């Protein structure tokens, strides 16, 4: 969305309102700093101004920025593919933080009106305009070597300091950038628990806190803010991979590298070490158990897509799985409830969301095939 700005109109309105000359000049300078970055960015002067633009109560936003309230509903979901025998509870579950409706509104406004104005780094394919999962996979199609790496606790590793810097790069003032960073981040759980016990009085001063917040997984602004926060890292990793003869893409926390010429496993291992060091310098940690190196002749699947035979395709195992789901759901002797029990889902809602997620994934790779799946799933009676 383009946000028009006419300084002459602003000056005229400010003079009529009786604003001081120094105030008007400061506002003009602040607007110019934003518009120099990109003409479509919205001019925002204060937290109250942001509240007006997003149609959210200003006092509520101030409480969030001062860390007086924890405006999130927090729950855990089990990670897919993680065995029950893993001892560390934090490794088995993903913490989801759903913001209050008012906070979600302003976070969504920030994402749509600020973060989407310009595209992320060219290597980033998730949560950015005109790029998708299929595009990320297509970069590595027909690769002889494929290296996959995963960042542990990606969102939680992006601090409010990094988010503050993102807003500063868009030209916004220091105080407003700090306040928006607070609005888009959340304190660690242990700190929120202590904060509630102290009735919101943590540290000294109106904006102090005992620890910095981080991006909450579940907030609409977090994915794009994470992309922006690691743009310097993307440039560095892109430079390293290109100089070493590898192609590089990042899809959120999934990093992929490939090459179609001759190489040795030692070359891949050297690349992994260089990338690990680059991530560490940016405060990110590699999930080493998920690092993999696929050599020539091996089957290569990236982001759930088969890439070793020309255009990206859905693996046969994926197709069989989703088609088996639909067969059972539409069979007169099975149906939704029996299939739920057979597959071990705790609820019909959970199973339905899982299946719709599979079809959404298929849609990113093969729209014609996904259309067929959608037409079938629409025939399912979820009440039987």
C-alpha positions as CSV (number, residue, x, y, z in Angstrom):
1,X,0.0,0.0,0.0
2,X,1.4,3.4,-1.0
3,X,1.2,6.2,1.6
4,X,1.2,9.6,0.0
5,X,2.9,12.5,1.8
6,X,2.5,16.2,1.0
7,X,4.7,18.4,3.2
8,X,2.9,21.6,2.1
9,X,-0.5,20.2,3.2
10,X,1.1,19.1,6.5
11,X,2.6,22.5,7.1
12,X,-0.6,24.2,6.3
13,X,-2.6,22.0,8.7
14,X,0.1,22.3,11.4
15,X,0.0,26.1,11.2
16,X,-3.7,26.2,11.5
17,X,-3.5,23.9,14.5
18,X,-1.0,26.4,16.0
19,X,2.0,24.1,16.2
20,X,5.4,25.6,17.0
21,X,7.8,26.1,14.1
22,X,10.5,23.9,15.6
23,X,7.9,21.1,15.9
24,X,6.9,21.4,12.3
25,X,10.5,21.4,11.1
26,X,11.2,18.3,13.2
27,X,8.2,16.5,11.7
28,X,9.2,17.5,8.1
29,X,12.7,16.1,8.8
30,X,11.3,12.9,10.2
31,X,9.1,12.4,7.2
32,X,11.9,13.1,4.8
33,X,14.1,10.5,6.5
34,X,11.4,7.8,5.9
35,X,10.5,8.9,2.3
36,X,14.2,8.8,1.4
37,X,14.2,5.1,2.1
38,X,11.1,4.4,0.0
39,X,8.3,6.7,-1.2
40,X,5.6,4.2,-0.3
41,X,6.5,3.9,3.4
42,X,4.1,5.5,5.8
43,X,5.2,8.6,7.7
44,X,4.8,8.0,11.5
45,X,5.8,10.5,14.1
46,X,4.8,9.0,17.4
47,X,3.3,6.0,19.1
48,X,0.0,7.9,19.3
49,X,0.2,8.5,15.5
50,X,0.8,4.8,14.9
51,X,-2.2,3.9,17.1
52,X,-4.3,6.3,15.0
53,X,-3.1,4.8,11.7
54,X,-3.7,1.2,12.9
55,X,-7.0,2.1,14.7
56,X,-5.8,0.8,18.0
57,X,-6.1,2.3,21.5
58,X,-3.0,4.4,22.2
59,X,-3.0,3.7,25.9
60,X,-3.0,0.0,25.2
61,X,0.0,0.3,22.9
62,X,1.9,2.3,25.5
63,X,1.3,-0.4,28.1
64,X,2.7,-3.0,25.7
65,X,5.7,-0.8,24.9
66,X,6.4,-0.3,28.6
67,X,6.1,-4.1,29.2
68,X,3.2,-3.5,31.6
69,X,1.1,-6.2,30.0
70,X,1.9,-9.5,28.3
71,X,-0.8,-9.4,25.6
72,X,-0.3,-12.9,24.3
73,X,-2.1,-16.2,24.7
74,X,0.7,-18.8,24.9
75,X,0.4,-22.5,24.2
76,X,2.7,-25.4,23.0
77,X,2.3,-27.7,20.1
78,X,4.3,-30.9,19.6
79,X,6.9,-30.7,16.9
80,X,6.4,-33.1,14.0
81,X,8.8,-35.9,13.7
82,X,10.2,-35.6,17.2
83,X,10.3,-38.8,19.2
84,X,8.7,-39.0,22.6
85,X,12.0,-40.3,24.0
86,X,13.7,-36.9,23.6
87,X,14.5,-35.9,27.2
88,X,14.4,-32.1,26.8
89,X,10.8,-30.9,26.8
90,X,11.8,-27.7,25.0
91,X,13.0,-29.7,22.1
92,X,9.8,-31.7,21.7
93,X,7.4,-28.7,21.7
94,X,7.1,-25.4,19.9
95,X,5.9,-22.4,21.8
96,X,3.2,-20.4,20.0
97,X,2.3,-16.9,21.2
98,X,-1.0,-15.5,19.8
99,X,-1.3,-11.8,20.3
100,X,-4.3,-10.0,21.7
101,X,-6.7,-8.9,18.9
102,X,-5.6,-5.3,19.4
103,X,-1.9,-6.1,19.3
104,X,-2.4,-8.4,16.3
105,X,-4.1,-5.6,14.5
106,X,-1.2,-3.2,14.8
107,X,1.4,-6.0,14.1
108,X,-0.5,-6.9,11.0
109,X,-0.6,-3.2,10.0
110,X,3.2,-2.9,10.5
111,X,3.7,-6.0,8.4
112,X,1.5,-4.9,5.5
113,X,2.4,-1.2,5.4
114,X,6.1,-1.2,6.4
115,X,7.7,-4.6,6.1
116,X,6.1,-5.5,2.7
117,X,6.9,-2.3,1.0
118,X,10.3,-3.6,-0.2
119,X,11.4,-7.2,-0.8
120,X,13.7,-9.1,1.4
121,X,17.2,-10.2,0.3
122,X,17.2,-12.1,-3.0
123,X,18.1,-15.4,-1.2
124,X,15.1,-15.2,1.1
125,X,12.0,-17.0,-0.3
126,X,9.6,-17.2,2.7
127,X,7.2,-14.4,3.7
128,X,8.1,-12.1,0.9
129,X,6.4,-10.8,-2.3
130,X,6.5,-12.8,-5.5
131,X,8.6,-15.6,-3.9
132,X,7.5,-19.0,-2.6
133,X,8.5,-22.5,-1.7
134,X,8.5,-23.7,-5.2
135,X,10.8,-20.9,-6.3
136,X,13.3,-21.8,-3.5
137,X,13.3,-25.4,-4.6
138,X,13.7,-24.5,-8.3
139,X,17.0,-22.7,-7.6
140,X,18.5,-26.1,-6.6
141,X,16.8,-28.3,-9.3
142,X,19.1,-30.9,-10.9
143,X,21.8,-30.3,-8.3
144,X,24.4,-32.9,-7.8
145,X,25.2,-31.8,-4.3
146,X,22.7,-30.5,-1.8
147,X,23.5,-29.2,1.7
148,X,20.6,-28.5,4.1
149,X,21.0,-26.6,7.4
150,X,18.4,-25.5,10.0
151,X,18.5,-22.7,12.6
152,X,17.5,-23.6,16.1
153,X,14.8,-21.4,17.6
154,X,14.9,-18.9,14.8
155,X,12.4,-16.4,15.9
156,X,13.4,-16.6,19.6
157,X,17.0,-15.8,18.5
158,X,15.9,-12.4,17.0
159,X,16.1,-9.9,19.8
160,X,14.3,-6.6,20.2
161,X,17.6,-4.9,19.6
162,X,17.8,-6.4,16.1
163,X,14.1,-5.5,15.5
164,X,14.9,-1.9,16.6
165,X,17.6,-1.8,14.0
166,X,15.2,-3.0,11.4
167,X,12.9,-0.1,12.0
168,X,15.8,2.4,12.0
169,X,16.8,1.2,8.6
170,X,13.3,2.3,7.4
171,X,14.1,5.8,8.5
172,X,12.0,6.0,11.7
173,X,13.1,7.9,14.7
174,X,15.0,6.2,17.6
175,X,12.1,6.4,20.1
176,X,9.4,5.3,17.7
177,X,11.7,2.4,16.4
178,X,12.2,1.3,20.0
179,X,8.5,1.4,20.8
180,X,7.6,-0.5,17.6
181,X,10.3,-3.1,18.5
182,X,8.7,-3.5,21.9
183,X,5.3,-3.9,20.2
184,X,6.6,-6.6,17.9
185,X,8.6,-8.6,20.5
186,X,7.8,-10.4,23.8
187,X,9.8,-11.0,26.9
188,X,11.0,-14.6,27.6
189,X,8.5,-16.7,29.5
190,X,10.5,-16.8,32.7
191,X,10.7,-13.0,32.7
192,X,6.9,-12.7,32.1
193,X,6.2,-15.0,35.0
194,X,8.3,-12.9,37.3
195,X,6.8,-9.7,35.9
196,X,3.3,-10.8,36.7
197,X,4.4,-11.7,40.2
198,X,5.8,-8.1,40.6
199,X,2.6,-6.5,39.1
200,X,4.4,-5.2,36.1
201,X,7.3,-3.4,38.0
202,X,10.4,-4.7,36.4
203,X,13.7,-2.8,36.4
204,X,13.9,1.0,36.7
205,X,12.5,3.7,34.5
206,X,9.5,3.6,32.1
207,X,11.1,1.4,29.4
208,X,13.6,-0.7,31.4
209,X,13.4,-4.5,31.7
210,X,15.6,-7.2,33.1
211,X,16.1,-8.9,29.7
212,X,15.5,-8.1,26.1
213,X,12.4,-9.4,24.3
214,X,12.5,-11.6,21.2
215,X,10.2,-12.3,18.2
216,X,7.2,-14.4,19.3
217,X,6.3,-17.3,17.0
218,X,2.6,-16.6,16.2
219,X,2.7,-12.8,15.7
220,X,1.9,-11.7,12.2
221,X,4.9,-9.4,12.1
222,X,7.5,-11.9,13.2
223,X,8.2,-13.7,9.9
224,X,9.0,-10.6,7.9
225,X,10.8,-9.0,10.8
226,X,13.0,-12.1,11.1
227,X,13.8,-11.8,7.3
228,X,14.8,-8.2,7.7
229,X,16.8,-8.8,10.8
230,X,19.1,-11.3,9.1
231,X,19.6,-9.5,5.8
232,X,23.2,-8.7,6.7
233,X,23.7,-12.4,7.4
234,X,22.0,-13.3,4.1
235,X,24.5,-11.1,2.2
236,X,27.4,-12.6,4.0
237,X,26.2,-16.2,3.5
238,X,25.5,-15.4,-0.2
239,X,29.0,-14.1,-0.7
240,X,30.6,-17.1,1.0
241,X,28.5,-19.6,-1.0
242,X,29.0,-17.9,-4.3
243,X,32.8,-17.6,-3.8
244,X,32.8,-21.4,-3.0
245,X,30.7,-22.3,-6.0
246,X,27.4,-23.0,-4.3
247,X,23.9,-21.6,-4.8
248,X,22.2,-20.4,-1.7
249,X,18.5,-19.9,-0.6
250,X,16.9,-19.4,2.8
251,X,13.3,-20.3,3.5
252,X,12.7,-18.9,7.0
253,X,15.0,-21.0,9.2
254,X,15.9,-23.6,6.4
255,X,19.2,-22.9,4.6
256,X,20.0,-24.8,1.4
257,X,23.1,-24.9,-0.7
258,X,23.7,-26.7,-4.0
259,X,26.0,-27.1,-6.9
260,X,25.8,-29.0,-10.2
261,X,29.5,-29.4,-10.9
262,X,32.1,-31.8,-9.5
263,X,32.9,-31.5,-5.8
264,X,34.0,-33.6,-2.9
265,X,32.3,-34.2,0.4
266,X,35.2,-32.3,2.0
267,X,34.0,-29.2,0.0
268,X,30.5,-29.5,1.5
269,X,31.8,-30.0,5.0
270,X,34.0,-26.9,4.6
271,X,31.0,-24.9,3.6
272,X,29.0,-26.2,6.6
273,X,31.8,-25.0,8.9
274,X,31.9,-21.5,7.3
275,X,28.1,-21.1,7.5
276,X,28.0,-22.3,11.1
277,X,30.6,-19.6,12.0
278,X,28.6,-17.0,10.1
279,X,25.4,-17.9,11.9
280,X,27.2,-17.9,15.3
281,X,28.5,-14.3,14.6
282,X,24.9,-13.3,14.1
283,X,23.7,-14.9,17.3
284,X,22.1,-17.9,15.6
285,X,22.7,-21.6,16.3
286,X,22.7,-24.4,13.8
287,X,20.5,-27.4,14.6
288,X,23.3,-29.9,13.8
289,X,21.0,-32.9,13.9
290,X,19.2,-31.5,10.9
291,X,22.3,-30.7,8.8
292,X,22.5,-33.1,5.9
293,X,24.8,-33.5,2.8
294,X,23.3,-35.3,-0.2
295,X,25.9,-36.5,-2.7
296,X,25.5,-37.3,-6.4
297,X,23.2,-40.3,-7.0
298,X,21.3,-39.7,-3.7
299,X,17.7,-38.7,-3.6
300,X,17.3,-35.0,-2.9
301,X,14.3,-33.5,-1.2
302,X,14.2,-29.8,-0.2
303,X,11.3,-28.3,1.7
304,X,9.3,-31.4,1.1
305,X,9.9,-31.2,-2.7
306,X,11.8,-33.6,-4.9
307,X,14.4,-31.6,-6.8
308,X,16.8,-34.1,-8.4
309,X,14.8,-34.7,-11.6
310,X,14.2,-31.4,-13.4
311,X,11.3,-29.3,-12.2
312,X,10.4,-29.5,-8.4
313,X,7.8,-32.2,-7.8
314,X,5.9,-33.6,-4.9
315,X,7.3,-36.9,-3.7
316,X,5.3,-40.0,-4.4
317,X,5.2,-40.7,-0.7
318,X,3.5,-37.3,-0.1
319,X,0.9,-37.9,-2.8
320,X,0.2,-41.4,-1.4
321,X,-0.2,-40.0,2.1
322,X,-2.7,-37.3,1.2
323,X,-4.6,-39.5,-1.2
324,X,-4.9,-42.2,1.5
325,X,-6.3,-39.6,3.9
326,X,-9.0,-38.5,1.3
327,X,-9.8,-42.1,0.4
328,X,-10.6,-42.9,4.1
329,X,-12.5,-39.7,4.7
330,X,-14.7,-40.3,1.7
331,X,-15.2,-44.0,2.2
332,X,-18.7,-44.9,3.4
333,X,-17.4,-47.5,5.9
334,X,-14.7,-45.3,7.4
335,X,-15.4,-41.6,7.5
336,X,-13.8,-38.8,9.5
337,X,-14.2,-40.1,13.1
338,X,-13.0,-43.6,12.4
339,X,-10.0,-42.3,10.4
340,X,-9.2,-39.9,13.2
341,X,-9.1,-42.8,15.7
342,X,-7.1,-45.0,13.3
343,X,-4.5,-42.2,12.7
344,X,-4.2,-41.2,16.3
345,X,-5.4,-37.6,16.0
346,X,-6.7,-36.1,19.3
347,X,-9.5,-34.2,17.5
348,X,-11.3,-33.9,14.2
349,X,-10.3,-30.2,14.1
350,X,-6.6,-31.1,14.5
351,X,-6.8,-33.8,11.8
352,X,-8.7,-31.4,9.5
353,X,-6.1,-28.7,10.0
354,X,-3.3,-31.2,9.3
355,X,-4.9,-32.4,6.1
356,X,-5.6,-28.8,4.9
357,X,-2.0,-28.0,5.6
358,X,-0.8,-30.8,3.4
359,X,-3.1,-29.6,0.6
360,X,-1.8,-26.0,1.0
361,X,1.7,-27.4,0.7
362,X,0.8,-29.2,-2.5
363,X,-0.7,-26.0,-3.8
364,X,2.6,-24.2,-3.6
365,X,4.2,-26.9,-5.8
366,X,1.5,-28.2,-8.1
367,X,-1.6,-26.0,-8.3
368,X,-3.5,-28.3,-10.7
369,X,-3.0,-31.3,-8.4
370,X,-3.9,-29.2,-5.4
371,X,-7.2,-28.1,-7.1
372,X,-8.1,-31.8,-7.5
373,X,-7.4,-32.3,-3.8
374,X,-9.5,-29.3,-2.7
375,X,-12.4,-30.5,-4.8
376,X,-12.3,-33.9,-3.0
377,X,-11.8,-32.5,0.5
378,X,-14.8,-30.2,0.1
379,X,-16.9,-33.4,-0.2
380,X,-15.9,-34.7,3.2
381,X,-18.5,-34.9,6.0
382,X,-16.5,-33.9,9.1
383,X,-19.3,-34.8,11.4
384,X,-19.5,-38.5,10.8
